[in-house]
């Protein structure tokens, strides 16, 4: 889920979307970010702890997709960054295609 924090009013501040990919192989996963208009795309690799971060423009809505070969792709389709918002936290749990859990 998304947990927004409010901007302290600093000019030129760029908000972030960050989170963690948990599960069997979060540290090897990547996250793709796209805005709904399709005019902005970025990809981030999760670090050794499964953490990732994007710097984004505020006042936009994004789709995030966590993926790793051999694992179920997970999406978060409506991540909104409102004007003046500092950050959004978006976490994923991925599981193996061979797992009975989804």
PyMOL commands that set and color helices and strands:
alter all, ss='L'
color gray80, all
select helices_A, chain A and resi 26-28
alter helices_A, ss='H'
color red, helices_A
select strands_A, chain A and resi 5-6+16-23+30-35+41-45+51-55+60-67+74-81+85-89+92-94
alter strands_A, ss='S'
color yellow, strands_A
deselect
rebuild
show_as cartoon
